[in-house]
């Protein structure tokens, strides 16, 4: 049985297409007590992010199929413009991609490379104040 802090943690949907990074990022977030779902397929990630249980979305903006912006556009469409609080991970110096994800409603961008504690802090910062202790 999971500890209460994990069982009550708001769901984080992680969309990362890299099969090496996805479990690493999942382990970092779960290690901090967050409940994470990290599907290997974009369609499943999109369904989970569009579902009512998604409290936060972490998206590698550099994913390829669909692209990060295509994923966000589809989610934006499905949720009538009301994205869950979203963190985009991206390489520095991508001004046009940065502008595009901001326009699509990304709340925060975390430049790569980053430290594990920076990732956790960035994800927690997306939460409402009453969720930050989760």
Residue pairs with C-beta under 8 A, 6 or more apart in sequence:
3 33
5 33
5 134
6 30
6 33
6 34
6 35
7 35
8 134
9 33
9 34
9 35
9 134
10 34
10 35
10 55
10 56
10 127
10 131
10 134
11 35
11 36
11 37
11 48
11 53
11 54
11 55
11 56
12 29
12 34
12 35
12 36
12 37
12 54
12 55
12 56
12 57
12 58
12 123
13 36
13 37
13 38
13 39
13 45
13 48
13 49
13 54
13 56
13 57
13 58
13 84
14 22
14 25
14 26
14 29
14 36
14 37
14 38
14 45
14 57
14 58
14 59
15 38
15 39
15 42
15 45
15 46
15 49
15 57
15 58
15 59
15 60
15 63
15 71
16 22
16 25
16 38
16 58
16 59
16 60
16 63
16 89
17 42
17 60
17 63
17 64
17 65
18 60
19 40
21 60
22 38
22 40
23 38
25 38
25 58
25 119
26 36
26 38
28 116
28 119
28 120
29 36
29 58
29 119
29 120
29 123
30 36
32 120
32 124
33 134
34 120
34 123
34 124
34 134
37 48
38 45
39 45
39 48
42 63
42 65
42 66
42 71
45 71
46 71
46 74
46 75
46 78
48 54
49 57
49 75
49 84
50 75
50 78
50 79
54 84
55 84
55 85
55 127
55 131
56 84
56 85
56 86
56 87
56 123
56 126
56 127
57 75
57 83
57 84
57 85
57 86
57 87
58 86
58 87
58 89
58 119
58 123
59 68
59 71
59 72
59 86
59 87
59 88
59 89
59 106
60 68
60 88
60 89
60 90
61 68
61 69
61 88
61 89
61 90
61 94
61 97
61 101
61 106
61 109
62 68
62 89
62 90
62 91
62 94
62 97
63 71
66 74
68 88
68 90
68 97
68 101
69 97
69 100
69 101
69 104
72 83
72 86
72 101
72 104
72 105
72 106
73 104
75 83
76 83
76 104
76 105
81 105
83 104
83 105
83 106
85 107
85 108
85 126
85 127
86 105
86 106
86 107
86 108
86 126
87 106
87 107
87 108
87 109
87 110
87 122
87 123
87 126
88 101
88 106
88 108
88 109
88 110
89 109
89 110
89 112
89 114
89 119
90 97
90 98
90 101
90 109
90 110
90 111
90 112
91 111
91 112
92 111
92 112
98 109
101 109
102 109
107 126
108 122
108 125
108 126
110 118
110 119
110 122
114 122
124 132
125 132
127 134
